[in-house]
Amino acid sequence: MNQTYEAITVKPENGLVGVNLNFSEIYERYSSGFDYASIGRV
């Protein structure tokens, strides 16, 4: 289960919980020909 990836965390300013977006997976999809607009819907 050990996994490394580049990510960005989006969290409300005063919130306790955030969401991590796996940028490594997004980059792989984009570089393999996925349409940029469709990446966010996957």
C-alpha positions as a Markdown table, in Angstrom:
| # | Residue | x | y | z |
|---|---|---|---|---|
| 1 | Met | 0.0 | 0.0 | 0.0 |
| 2 | Asn | 3.0 | 2.3 | 0.0 |
| 3 | Gln | 2.4 | 4.8 | -2.7 |
| 4 | Thr | 4.0 | 8.2 | -3.6 |
| 5 | Tyr | 2.5 | 10.9 | -5.8 |
| 6 | Glu | 2.5 | 14.6 | -6.3 |
| 7 | Ala | -0.6 | 16.1 | -4.9 |
| 8 | Ile | -2.3 | 19.4 | -4.0 |
| 9 | Thr | -4.6 | 19.7 | -0.9 |
| 10 | Val | -7.7 | 21.8 | -1.1 |
| 11 | Lys | -9.1 | 22.8 | 2.3 |
| 12 | Pro | -11.4 | 25.5 | 3.5 |
| 13 | Glu | -9.4 | 28.3 | 5.3 |
| 14 | Asn | -10.9 | 27.4 | 8.8 |
| 15 | Gly | -11.7 | 23.8 | 8.0 |
| 16 | Leu | -10.3 | 20.6 | 9.5 |
| 17 | Val | -10.7 | 18.4 | 6.5 |
| 18 | Gly | -9.3 | 18.8 | 3.0 |
| 19 | Val | -9.2 | 16.8 | -0.3 |
| 20 | Asn | -6.0 | 15.6 | -1.9 |
| 21 | Leu | -5.8 | 15.7 | -5.7 |
| 22 | Asn | -3.4 | 13.1 | -7.2 |
| 23 | Phe | -1.5 | 15.2 | -9.8 |
| 24 | Ser | 0.6 | 12.2 | -10.8 |
| 25 | Glu | -2.5 | 10.4 | -12.1 |
| 26 | Ile | -3.8 | 13.5 | -13.8 |
| 27 | Tyr | -0.5 | 14.1 | -15.6 |
| 28 | Glu | -0.4 | 10.4 | -16.7 |
| 29 | Arg | -3.9 | 10.7 | -18.2 |
| 30 | Tyr | -3.1 | 14.0 | -19.9 |
| 31 | Ser | 0.2 | 12.8 | -21.4 |
| 32 | Ser | -1.5 | 9.6 | -22.7 |
| 33 | Gly | -3.9 | 11.5 | -24.8 |
| 34 | Phe | -7.0 | 12.1 | -22.5 |
| 35 | Asp | -8.8 | 15.3 | -23.4 |
| 36 | Tyr | -8.0 | 18.0 | -20.7 |
| 37 | Ala | -11.7 | 18.7 | -20.1 |
| 38 | Ser | -12.5 | 15.0 | -19.5 |
| 39 | Ile | -9.7 | 14.5 | -16.8 |
| 40 | Gly | -11.7 | 16.1 | -14.1 |
| 41 | Arg | -14.8 | 14.0 | -14.7 |
| 42 | Val | -12.9 | 10.7 | -14.2 |
